[in-house]
Amino acid sequence: MVGPLRVLGIDPGLTRCGVGIVDVASNRSATLVHVGVIRSAANAPIEKRLATIAAGIRAAIAEHHPHVVAVERVFSQQNRSTVMGTAQASGIALLVAAENDLPAATHTPTEVKAAVTGYGAADKLQVQTMVARILRLDALPQPADAADALALALCHAWRSGPRATSTGGSLTPAQKAWADAERLTRR
């Protein structure tokens, strides 16, 4: 039997950093493993806030052993301080993935929304509703940052599943992680 791909999705933010972990089978069915939000105090020094985020991501990795990490790609926003905080949290997530020898990928909000809802301009409620439906949850994942993290994980698994590249060449890091997970499951 083929084992699931365990994906850690991270919706980066300084005040609230969404963390969602799902197991996705080769038939694209998904199961919730963990969901939460890492919070840092808005009045804390930036280095303490980033350390809090790093510690939370490290704890999720240590407890749940994901195969790959998916992070929301920072995009242009009007509010410069929001962009900076998001970019810093994103960098921390990618750094922690590298520290744990985990392949990492980034996805834009539009890619994530399109993968989960079929519509790249879906609103937060539509994303939460579809994530709850896909994962067969009794309630919408709260807050929206947590739902976004789960959506990122689902998007990554569905876009990077266990298929060979179209040229028949080498596997992407996510495909390699999936193949490695399958090998471990068969033992």
Buried (B, 14 or more C-beta within 10 A) or exposed (E): EEBBBBBBBBBBBBBBBBBBBBBBBBEEEBBBBBBBBBBBEEEEEEEEBBBBBBBBBEEBBEEBBBBBBBBBBBEEEEEEEEBBBBEBBBBBBBBBBEEBEBBBBBBBBBBBBBBBBEEEEBEBEBBBBBBBEBBEBEEBBEBBBBBBBBBBBBBBBBBBBBEEEEEEEEBBBBBBBBBBBBEEEEE
